[in-house]
Amino acid sequence: MHTTTATTTTETTTTEITTTEIDRAGGRLAASATGANLRSRSGARRWALRLGALGLAAATAVPL
């Protein structure tokens, strides 16, 4: 099982990253998650949290 960790700072703004980059990465993760993980509510919630963390991690990784 992989764990995604996101770190935020007050200086970082999410407006600096394009939604296309987040959607592309999130789409790949969601495509790999189809199946048993999305069949239950708890599984879907776990993947939603992971995708949210992925978006935060991508937003903080972009140099301003």
N, C-alpha and C positions, 0 to 999 in steps of 0.2 A: 504494500500500500504506500502510495506517495503522498507526502504532505506538502502543501504549498504554504509558504510563509510570506506575508506582505508587511512591509514596513513603510510607514508614512511619515512625512515631515511637514511642518507648517509652510515651508517655502515651496513645496511642490504643488503644482496645480494640474488637475486632470485635463484642463483645456489645452495643454501642450501636446497631448497625444491624440492621434486620430482614432475615431471609433472603428475605422476599418481595420486597424492593426489589432485592436482588442477583439473585434468580431471574428477575424480570421483565426486567431489563436484559440478563442473560445469555441469556435466552430469545430476545430480539430479535436479539442478535448471532449466536446459534447458528442461528436461522432464516435469517438472511441468508448464513450460511456453508455452507448445504447445497449439495451438488453436488460439483464436482471437488475442492474443498479437503478434503472429508471422505472421499474415495475412497481415499486413500493413508494409510499409518500416519504418515508425517511430517506430512502435512497435518492429520490429526486431532490430532497432538501439538502442532502450532503453535497450533491453535484452542483447545486445552485450556489452553495457557500464556496465551493472550490472555484467555480467560474468567477464569482465576485472577488475572491482573493487573487485570482489570476489577473483580473483587470486592475486591481490596485498595484500589484507587483509590476505590471507593464507600465503603469502610469509613473511609478517612482523610478523606473529604470531609464527613462528618457532624460538625457542631459538637457538642462535649460539654457 
